[in-house]
Amino acid sequence: MPIWNRVLPGLVAVRPFKDLLLSETETLSPLLSNEVEQATRRLLEKACERDLSLATAESCTGGMLASLLTDVQGSAHAFERGFVTYSNEAKHEMLGVSMELIDTHGAVSREVALAMAEGALARSRANIALSITGFADVGEEPGLIHFGCARAGRKTAHREEHFGPIGRGGTRVEAMRVAVEMITEML
């Protein structure tokens, strides 16, 4: 069984193995489409050209975006830090998201995604922070993901996606595509 099927059961590689040997991103290549990989490379190149650094605040993706942003050889220095805040307590302690906000709106909500992104920006030296919170495979609505993207001096952006019951791995991979798009738009 290929290693990516052991890590993310049910997920099929989107490229043949021979193409993986020539890949720009080393760790997640078997899981990503060429388009996501190329968009990530362009994002990091633009961030480097503009001397901008990036931070992530991830819940249901468990650090996958941070991994993607550090896997592109030669451009990973644009990544400043990542927060993996799977529990509500971690969101509160590491990002400053109020427990009242979480209790009122739920951890998977527009409000919490925005607060996570703003908290990551405030608690890092990054210029742009992207947050992800959602139900990867179980919960009220499997595949529901909220994204927040913050940059000093700009309105924090929000995006809500309904990927459907495509499984934990599929939802996380789709979240990478959206996250890269949002950060690119914030550049």
FENFENQUI-V531803 format. One record per run of one state. SS is the DSSP state (alpha for helix, beta for strand, coil for the rest). FROM is the first residue (numbers start at 1). TO is the last residue. If there is no record, write none. Layout:
# FENFENQUI-V531803
[[SS,FROM,TO] [SS,FROM,TO]]
This chain:
# FENFENQUI-V531803
[[coil,1,2] [alpha,3,7] [coil,8,16] [alpha,17,20] [coil,21,24] [beta,25,25] [coil,26,28] [alpha,29,31] [coil,32,33] [alpha,34,49] [coil,50,53] [beta,54,58] [coil,59,63] [alpha,64,71] [beta,72,72] [coil,73,75] [alpha,76,78] [beta,79,84] [coil,85,87] [alpha,88,95] [coil,96,98] [alpha,99,105] [coil,106,109] [alpha,110,122] [coil,123,127] [beta,128,134] [coil,135,143] [beta,144,151] [coil,152,156] [beta,157,162] [coil,163,167] [alpha,168,186] [coil,187,187]]
